[in-house]
Amino acid sequence: MKKVGNIMQELGFKKDGPDSVKEAFIKHLIKASTGVNVTTPSEAKEIRENPDKVVSFKNAPQQLSFGFIEDDTRPKSGKKAVS
């Protein structure tokens, strides 16, 4: 079994390249293969350093609804809509 560093070298990643690019690639591989969303070390560091910027969704998603009101003020042309 190959190490991740060897695989990345074969794919053309430079050893001195930005770690964020490497992390994003590995995060994508994990998400694509397992469906699990992971937090990279740089993301965890950013969260620790700036907890006030983290948005937490505590409520379950809700269906959007719109209260459209029929507008009877439009002039009626007597023409039928074509679909």
N, C-alpha and C positions, 0 to 999 in steps of 0.2 A: 504494500500500500504506500502511495506517495504522500509526502508531507505537503501541506498547503503552500509552503514557501517554494517548493520545487514546481508545483503546478503553476503557480503565479509566474515563476521565472520562465517556464515553457510558453506561457501565454503572452509574454512580452512585458510584464510589469517590471519596472526598474526597482532595484533595492533601495535607492535613495529617493524614490518617488514619494508623494504625499501619502501618509497613512490613511487619510480620510478616503482616498480613492480605493485603496485596498480593502478597507472596512466595508465600504459600500458594495464592492463586488462580492465579498463573502456574505454580507447580509442578503444580497439578492439571491445568491446560490442557496442559502438556507431557506429563504422564503419560497423560492421556486420549487425546491425539492420536498420540503416538509409542510409548507403552508404556515409555518410558525414565524411570527414577526419578532425578531430579537433586537436588543438595544446594544449598539456598538460601544466600545470603551470611550470613544470621544463623545458620543451622545450622553453617556452616563456622567461623564465629567462635566459637560455643559449643564446638565440638569442639576448636579450637585452645586455648581457654582452660581447658578441663576434660578433658584426654585420659584421666584416670583414670576418668571416668564412662562412657567409650565401651565398649560391649560388642562383642566381636568373636567371631563364630561361625566357628571354624577347622575344625571337623569337619563332614562332610557330614550332612545330615539323616538320622535313623535312624527306623526303624519302631518304634513303641511296642509292647511286648508285656506281657501280664499273666499271671501264674501263678495262675489261678483253680483252687482245689482243690474237688473235689466234696465237698459236706457231706452225709455219710450219717447225721448225727445228727438230722436233721429227722424228725418223726413222719410216717409215711406214712398218708394218709387214704384211699387207694384210689380217690380221685376223679381223673378225667382233666382235664387242662387244656383250656380252651376257647379257641379262637383266632378 
